[in-house]
Amino acid sequence: MTFEEIRALDEQYVMHAYGRNPVAIDHGKGATVWDVAGREYIDFTSGIGVCSLGYGDEGWQRAIANQTAKLGHISNMFYTEPYVNVAQKLCTRTGMSNVMFANSGAEANEAMIKLARKYSFDRYGKGRGTILTLHHSFHGRTITTLAATGQDVFHNYFFPFTEGFRYADANDLDSVEAVAGHDVCGVMMELVQGEGGVLPLDVKFVQAVADLCAKRDWLLLIDEVQTGVGRTGTLFAFQQYGIRPDVVSFAKGIAGGLPFGGIMANEKCREVFSPGTHGTTFGGNPVSAAAASYVLDRVDDGMLAQVREKGEYLRRAIGEMALPCLGETRGLGLMIGIEVKGERTNKELAAALIANGLLCLTAGPGLRLLPPLVITKEEMDKGLAVMKATLSCRE
């Protein structure tokens, strides 16, 4: 199909819940994709942090094909090998105790919220189910995870929202204390606030919150939907913060492009969910689990070191351009935020970059870069060249 034919079908048959860019992607290899007309783009988005191994990875394809030929799906009432392999790899590499699988980040965060409230109910009874989250956070688009999200822009239309959330300022322990109370059961945080603008939390603040949670028997809930599976240069971002979470959620890059997610619990929380208290039809399905097992094998210490190096290279190169419309960069690993200055908005800058062959994202008021972890120096340099040529022009 041509782009015009695809767009016409979209206009007629698809709900318009997304503001799409005028590009129809057809195929990709590594961190490069081509549209239906054959035009090349460097991808600094990886499907919003999902395609961790980029496009066309042959080992990933084989893992999926072999599993589909063997068993595509079976009920969670039965055991299968792929999901237990993923669970073992996650726990072994993080020190967490056990895992429950889901299909997406929002579902994973829903499970984390439910676990925290059940943990508190089991120990203290009713009346202790409030979870503290941070301003500028984003935790998903279900009714409950929207309520957990600390951004007013998302708190509209879908009333009534789920009760039981209060919001504190990031990097301000006094603010956390101010909204605390006897009804609290946990604190939920992204260590790098992705949708809020790629805002890394201060290490001392995170450690202070962890100490407060331990003191009051609140659960420390870490949302690693976007930061997990190597994105920040360690398998999970919490491994850079010197903390031991009670529960960690994950999704996005775990299966390299297939829907997959879940939560990891520590020893204290490993028995909170008992049979019948939570469930999912597709969570842990064999095909996505096979893909996730392959991704975890690929994201080894060598790749993680390269992610850190690539992130430093991109941030340094962007800073050295000294473009008048861009300010400081921030982030960890290949999760990079760029301040936007001047008259043009971040959306206008992103649209110009995409039109000139560089796929990028926005977050908060800035630009956001989430390239595939396997992006090469040649691909980074091509993308940087597009950025410089596009954004060097006058306002």
VOGU-3710 file (C-alpha; in Angstrom, 3 decimals, decimal comma):
1> mtfeeirald> 0,000/0,000/0,000  1,002/3,619/-0,449  1,095/6,024/2,486  -2,081/7,693/1,212  -3,919/4,345/1,056  -2,824/3,416/4,588  -3,832/6,802/5,971  -7,236/6,610/4,258  -7,972/3,253/5,887  -6,813/4,599/9,229
11> eqyvmhaygr> -9,119/7,604/8,884  -12,090/5,392/8,106  -11,630/2,415/10,426  -9,342/3,334/13,343  -10,228/5,375/16,449  -8,180/8,553/16,486  -6,665/8,235/19,936  -3,167/8,950/18,591  -1,692/11,988/16,894  0,305/10,124/14,252
21> npvaidhgkg> 3,198/11,549/12,272  2,753/11,490/8,460  5,016/8,469/8,010  4,118/4,800/7,438  6,993/2,562/8,536  7,419/-0,622/6,515  10,544/-2,418/7,755  13,779/-1,957/9,678  17,257/-3,259/10,405  19,264/-2,361/13,488
31> atvwdvagre> 18,341/1,223/14,404  17,335/2,161/10,846  13,810/1,935/9,419  12,288/2,554/5,987  8,848/3,839/5,113  6,549/2,389/2,453  8,121/4,669/-0,169  11,605/3,405/0,668  12,816/6,495/2,525  15,362/5,863/5,299
41> yidftsgigv> 15,042/7,086/8,892  17,385/6,755/11,862  15,327/5,614/14,840  16,010/7,338/18,153  12,726/6,000/19,607  12,770/2,154/19,478  8,974/2,111/19,650  9,057/4,210/22,855  11,761/2,074/24,408  10,341/-1,279/23,305
51> cslgygdegw> 12,572/-2,501/20,460  15,641/-2,938/22,660  17,482/-5,016/20,052  16,363/-2,831/17,177  14,844/-4,371/14,066  15,555/-7,574/12,177  17,575/-9,338/14,877  17,882/-12,875/13,554  18,288/-14,574/16,930  15,148/-12,855/18,236
61> qraianqtak> 13,262/-13,987/15,141  14,419/-17,587/15,593  13,441/-17,631/19,270  9,924/-16,516/18,358  9,561/-18,780/15,318  10,794/-21,851/17,176  8,373/-21,235/20,023  5,362/-20,559/17,770  6,030/-23,833/15,996  6,105/-25,624/19,346
71> lghisnmfyt> 3,407/-23,916/21,462  1,843/-20,501/20,927  -0,361/-20,299/24,014  -1,653/-22,352/26,895  -3,548/-21,398/30,034  -1,659/-20,313/33,134  -3,299/-23,297/34,770  -0,362/-25,268/33,339  3,423/-24,972/33,506  5,589/-24,086/30,506
81> epyvnvaqkl> 9,346/-23,771/30,182  9,725/-20,269/28,649  8,222/-18,224/31,493  10,162/-20,040/34,225  13,392/-19,380/32,319  12,621/-15,656/32,230  11,709/-15,612/35,923  14,949/-17,343/36,881  17,049/-14,952/34,812  15,351/-11,885/36,266
91> ctrtgmsnvm> 15,656/-13,016/39,877  19,224/-14,249/39,507  20,391/-10,966/38,012  18,508/-8,635/40,375  18,400/-10,397/43,740  14,603/-10,280/43,743  12,658/-13,317/44,951  9,934/-14,126/42,434  8,002/-12,810/39,443  4,441/-12,463/38,180
101> fansgaeane> 3,925/-11,765/34,479  1,577/-9,401/32,663  1,262/-7,947/29,148  2,051/-4,236/29,497  3,452/-1,575/31,790  0,050/-0,414/32,960  -0,931/-3,990/33,845  2,351/-4,477/35,658  1,791/-1,328/37,692  -1,788/-2,382/38,449
111> amiklarkys> -0,395/-5,645/39,816  2,156/-3,743/41,894  -0,564/-1,519/43,362  -2,751/-4,526/44,156  0,150/-6,354/45,793  0,960/-3,355/48,010  -2,636/-3,005/49,142  -3,014/-6,719/49,815  0,269/-6,802/51,754  -1,033/-4,015/53,976
121> fdrygkgrgt> -4,492/-5,563/54,332  -3,011/-8,915/55,332  -0,912/-7,275/58,052  -3,035/-4,335/59,200  -6,573/-4,804/57,876  -8,653/-2,152/56,123  -7,849/1,555/56,035  -4,204/1,417/55,008  -4,298/1,391/51,218  -3,014/4,806/50,106
131> iltlhhsfhg> 0,014/4,927/47,817  2,224/8,011/47,516  3,525/8,904/44,052  5,464/11,899/42,733  4,492/14,957/40,729  5,521/14,613/37,049  5,255/10,812/37,271  3,528/8,588/34,743  2,353/5,070/35,596  -0,103/4,082/32,852
141> rtittlaatg> -3,445/4,733/31,180  -5,871/2,480/33,037  -8,236/4,243/35,425  -6,119/3,258/38,423  -2,686/3,959/36,927  -3,936/7,313/35,632  -4,936/8,099/39,212  -1,437/7,093/40,326  0,107/9,401/37,716  1,169/12,720/39,237
151> qdvfhnyffp> 0,282/14,974/36,294  -2,935/17,000/36,269  -3,149/16,860/32,474  -4,078/13,172/32,731  -6,720/13,699/35,425  -9,652/14,502/33,183  -12,585/12,952/31,274  -12,702/9,545/32,940  -14,246/10,353/36,311  -14,469/8,917/38,869
161> ftegfryada> -10,835/7,923/39,191  -9,666/5,263/41,624  -9,116/6,665/45,107  -6,088/6,076/47,290  -3,253/8,156/45,813  -1,487/11,308/47,007  1,369/13,154/45,345  4,648/14,550/46,649  7,406/16,612/45,067  10,363/14,718/43,667
171> ndldsveava> 13,663/15,092/45,525  11,900/16,612/48,545  11,620/14,284/51,541  9,711/16,939/53,508  7,037/16,889/50,806  6,764/13,113/51,121  6,416/13,424/54,898  3,793/16,152/54,477  1,426/13,955/52,457  2,063/10,808/54,484
181> ghdvcgvmme> -0,357/9,427/57,053  -1,555/6,334/58,869  -3,412/5,224/55,731  -0,263/4,807/53,597  0,889/1,378/52,403  3,587/2,261/49,861  5,549/4,771/47,800  5,667/4,321/44,029  8,416/5,994/41,975  10,087/6,042/38,569
191> lvqgeggvlp> 13,803/6,520/39,154  13,931/8,457/35,895  10,600/10,123/35,220  10,152/9,337/31,531  6,936/10,980/30,336  7,505/13,812/32,799  10,591/14,929/30,879  13,360/12,342/31,493  14,031/13,552/35,030  16,418/11,363/37,075
201> ldvkfvqava> 15,691/11,322/40,799  18,401/12,314/43,250  20,150/9,269/44,735  20,061/10,589/48,312  16,339/11,332/48,033  15,587/7,822/46,773  17,652/6,266/49,551  15,901/8,443/52,146  12,502/7,336/50,845  13,673/3,714/50,986
211> dlcakrdwll> 14,695/4,207/54,621  11,325/5,797/55,404  9,491/2,878/53,796  11,492/0,374/55,836  10,839/2,300/59,048  7,058/2,511/58,538  6,560/-0,827/56,761  5,464/0,876/53,561  6,350/-1,014/50,408  8,966/0,592/48,161
221> lidevqtgvg> 7,464/0,240/44,669  9,772/1,012/41,742  8,235/1,531/38,302  10,868/0,343/35,792  8,535/0,035/32,815  10,664/2,462/30,799  13,975/2,339/32,670  14,319/-1,446/32,868  16,076/-4,103/30,788  19,278/-2,181/30,123
231> rtgtlfafqq> 17,830/1,169/29,096  19,785/3,155/31,696  23,026/1,165/31,467  22,278/-1,412/34,156  19,716/-4,189/33,847  17,421/-2,140/36,088  17,882/1,464/37,171  17,456/0,623/40,872  20,821/-1,146/40,683  22,422/2,298/40,319
241> ygirpdvvsf> 20,632/3,744/43,354  21,832/1,494/46,162  18,339/0,395/47,216  16,477/-2,905/47,628  12,901/-2,402/46,358  10,016/-4,452/47,648  8,388/-4,647/44,212  9,632/-3,657/40,744  7,512/-3,427/37,588  8,879/-3,972/34,085
251> akgiagglpf> 7,623/-4,085/30,478  8,569/-2,241/27,241  12,014/-3,582/26,241  11,799/-6,950/28,002  10,620/-8,892/24,924  12,210/-6,749/22,235  8,931/-5,788/20,548  6,292/-8,241/21,770  3,783/-7,401/24,542  5,219/-8,584/27,853
261> ggimanekcr> 5,617/-7,230/31,373  5,328/-8,082/35,020  6,512/-7,450/38,546  9,336/-8,786/40,677  8,878/-9,057/44,445  11,414/-9,378/47,230  11,378/-12,138/49,823  9,059/-10,187/52,135  6,421/-9,963/49,410  6,829/-13,267/47,600
271> evfspgthgt> 3,718/-14,889/49,122  1,328/-11,913/49,000  -0,498/-13,115/45,900  -2,106/-16,487/46,482  -4,080/-18,481/43,870  -7,101/-16,498/42,723  -6,017/-13,085/44,073  -4,602/-11,872/40,750  -4,442/-13,255/37,250  -4,012/-12,719/33,518
281> tfggnpvsaa> -4,950/-14,679/30,412  -1,919/-13,836/28,292  0,721/-12,877/30,881  3,797/-15,080/30,603  2,654/-16,520/27,272  5,243/-18,852/25,715  6,008/-16,789/22,595  6,650/-13,480/24,363  8,523/-15,324/27,116  10,810/-16,947/24,545
291> aasyvldrvd> 11,535/-13,514/23,107  12,191/-12,106/26,596  14,562/-14,945/27,447  16,568/-14,169/24,318  16,635/-10,431/25,066  17,891/-11,028/28,608  20,699/-13,215/27,283  21,710/-10,488/24,842  21,596/-7,683/27,415  24,724/-8,859/29,223
301> dgmlaqvrek> 27,412/-6,888/31,041  29,183/-6,113/27,775  26,098/-4,612/26,187  25,284/-2,660/29,350  28,746/-1,076/29,281  28,158/-0,131/25,647  24,787/1,420/26,530  26,503/3,672/29,055  29,180/4,626/26,517  26,649/5,321/23,765
311> geylrraige> 24,551/7,479/26,061  27,583/9,548/27,023  28,556/9,882/23,358  25,120/11,152/22,307  24,803/13,598/25,190  28,286/14,983/24,615  27,741/15,317/20,858  24,408/17,098/21,306  25,978/19,504/23,791  28,880/20,242/21,454
321> malpclgetr> 26,475/21,237/18,672  25,484/24,279/20,782  22,177/24,546/18,925  20,237/27,656/19,959  16,947/25,774/20,305  18,387/23,075/22,594  19,611/23,335/26,166  21,031/20,837/28,596  20,757/17,089/28,232  19,944/14,724/31,095
331> glglmigiev> 19,231/11,063/31,701  20,939/7,727/32,223  22,337/5,443/29,529  20,248/5,533/26,365  17,371/7,340/28,065  18,088/10,945/27,179  16,086/14,139/27,662  16,965/17,423/25,965  15,814/20,854/27,128  14,026/22,901/24,437
341> kgertnkela> 14,540/26,672/24,220  13,301/29,430/21,946  10,043/29,984/20,129  9,506/26,526/18,670  7,880/23,872/20,855  9,258/20,399/21,399  6,509/19,009/19,162  7,497/21,365/16,359  11,152/20,380/16,680  10,288/16,673/16,740
351> aaliangllc> 8,098/17,050/13,631  10,943/18,802/11,773  13,421/16,074/12,746  11,067/13,303/11,637  10,436/15,073/8,328  14,197/15,126/7,750  14,832/11,479/8,626  15,308/11,219/12,402  12,612/9,606/14,533  12,475/11,138/18,015
361> ltagpglrll> 10,051/11,636/20,899  8,852/14,355/23,229  8,492/14,189/27,005  7,273/16,993/29,227  8,459/20,227/27,551  11,583/18,636/26,051  12,766/16,097/23,499  13,319/12,455/24,432  15,688/9,950/22,839  15,323/6,196/23,399
371> pplvitkeem> 17,417/4,553/20,665  17,668/0,769/20,363  20,371/-0,518/22,694  22,183/-1,978/19,686  22,439/1,304/17,762  25,802/1,642/16,023  28,131/4,637/15,980  27,404/5,087/12,286  23,670/5,253/12,988  24,181/7,643/15,899
381> dkglavmkat> 26,315/9,905/13,726  23,714/9,873/10,938  21,026/10,849/13,425  23,185/13,563/14,938  23,886/14,955/11,463  20,136/15,213/10,799  19,672/16,936/14,151  22,406/19,468/13,457  21,259/20,236/9,910  17,599/20,513/10,889
391> lscre> 17,910/22,514/14,091  20,733/24,836/13,052  18,299/26,814/10,912  16,873/30,040/12,272  13,789/30,141/14,461
//
